[in-house]
């Protein structure tokens, strides 16, 4: 699922029609989000800003080599189930060789929550496309959107929520762990950040922590299984 990768049982789940509550399992298919009908023209959420032209680079050491991630917010948009979505290109390189190339689609609702509407994912080996697994699009084959960033993350600390839903193919989850965090990465030092735990509901040992900082978005990702991390090394256009 993307780097940038709940059922409703009662009104106690609030907008959190995407929040896991009751006896539902985080890996179960029961999901009926309260999808907005009003959308903003731009994605301006402080912790997930998608300004066209924004460019970010990440780097980290893994057991397989040096991983580099390049994120670009494109100037073009895509209609996803009637909603105009911002396109974010996410490329992953291992020792300089492209291994993943994904277009992610996001939109912000009128309340400021950012929704993940789908992705076109491509995996490569030795320069050859080998898989498009994980691709999904809201409205196609029962796929549904999820929250990628709350308008007010502090109101949702500890809640589990779906980021995407295409049964058996794309089932990422997250929860806000902490707010008001400070972090230092190669690109600089940031305060007032939030930390989330993210995981793939279809894979064991997939948990990772992501740190989001106002005005820039993700600056660090850490695998809770291996301890490997990627950190923001440069950005422009924000």
Helices and strands as residue ranges (DSSP letters): G 11-13, G 16-18, E 55-62, E 65-80, E 83-94, E 97-108, E 114-125, E 128-131, E 136-137, E 144-149, G 153-156, E 161-162, E 164-165, E 172-185, E 188-200, E 208-213, E 217-223, E 229-236
